[in-house]
């Protein structure tokens, strides 16, 4: 059962006053999506966070951990996820 990702849809991101807090929340949601098998939604959300907070996401261990988990499951060599990993300073060949 994917309770956390389902409940995340009810959160009003506009009500979160600080952009960094919103980004942090979305990284948490991406991690939950990753762990529940949402292989499309998790990287999509991380890419949105990267667009909104590019400097911030590069130093976030949670973002790197989520990307690492997805890379381990990823079998294709050329993907959007590998590009994100590279921009986060990670080895995209994981």
N, C-alpha and C positions, 0 to 999 in steps of 0.2 A: 504494500500500500504506500502510495506517495503522498503522505499527508502534508509535509512541509512545502513541496512545490505547488500543490493544489491550494494551500492556504495563502501562499505568496501572491496569488492572483487577486486576492481581496485587499491587499495593502495599497494605499494611495501614496505613490511615490512623491506626488506633489506636496504632500503634507510633511515630508521630511525636509526640514529647513536648511540643512547644510548639504551641498552637493557631494562632499566626501562621505558623509554618512549614508547617503543614497547609494553611492558607489559601493561602499562596504556591504550594505544590505544585499545589493545585486550580486556581489561576489559570493556571498553566503548562499543565495538562491541558486547560483550557477553550480556551486559545489553540491548542493542537494540534488539538482537535476542530473548532474554527472553520476552521482551515486545511485540514482534510481533509474539509470539507463536512458535518459533523455539526451541522446547523442547529438541531436541537432540543436536543441534549446540551450544547452549549457555553453557551447562555444559561441553561439549567437549572442547570448547575454554578456559574456566576457568581452566580446568585440564591441558591444555597445558601451560597456564601461571604459574600454580603452579609448574609444572615440571621445567620450565625455571627460575622462580624467587620465590622459596618457602618461603624465609624469607619475601620478599617484600609483597607478596599477603596476608599474615596473618594480616597485619596492614592496609589494604586498605578498607575503608568503602564502596566503590563502588562494590568491589567483594563480601563483606558480604551482601550488599543490594540485589545484583542479586541472590545470593544463597538463601537468605531469601524468595524472591519472588518465586523462583522455588520450594523451600520446601513447601511453602503454597499450591502450585498446585500439588505437588507430593503426591500420595496416598500410594505408596508402602513403607513398613517399611525398607527394606534392599536394598539400592541402592548406586551407586557410588556417587551420589550427597550428600547423608547423610554422607558418609565417608569424602568428601571434607569439609562439614560443620563442622564436628568434628575436622578436622585438622586446621580449621580457628578459632577454639575456640568457635564455636556456638553450641547451643543446637540442635542436629539433629532431635529432636522430634517436632520441630515447626510445 
